[in-house]
Amino acid sequence: MRKRIIEPHTRDITPAHQAWLNLEALAQVEVTSEDPARPIESGLLPGTEAGWRAAYPGPQTVRLMFDRPQRIKRMHLEFQENELERTQQFVLRWSSDGGRSYREIARQQYNFSPPGATSECEDYTVDLDGVTALELNIVPDISGGPARASLAQLRVA
């Protein structure tokens, strides 16, 4: 029997301690809409607090088009809703052919009910090689209500 003793405490790999990709230098972002007060950069770049918000209600898409294929090991998403009770759905997909075809990474629904449940945090460990595009589709309210999509944070490593 082969064995080894492992440390009881693992290294902290929280979002603050991760070496995230510099999306500003590595990718172009496409977005269906944005509130001028909360542009897409606010959800993608470190050091920004406001996050992105859509200009109008309804489904929205955020797409990262990488200049060169990337190897991606981790994705971190955060959503905030402090005003409306709603059920949000998002789909996260990736492409290796410049966006001609996509493969699903995750599909998730979450119930926001302020003042209690106001945030959703998702962290995915993946092993994707040759990523040329990442796409996030958000349906902010599956019942078709007035909610606007928002994204507090999207980080990729």
Secondary structure, 3 states (H helix, E strand, C coil): CCCCCCCCCCCCCCHHHCCCCCHHHHEEEEECCCECCECCHHHHCCCCCCCEECCCCCCEEEEEEEEEEEEEEEEEEEEECCCCCEEEEEEEEEECCCCCCCEEEEEEEEEEECCCECEEEEEEEEEEEEEEEEEEEEECCCCCCCCCCEECEEEEC
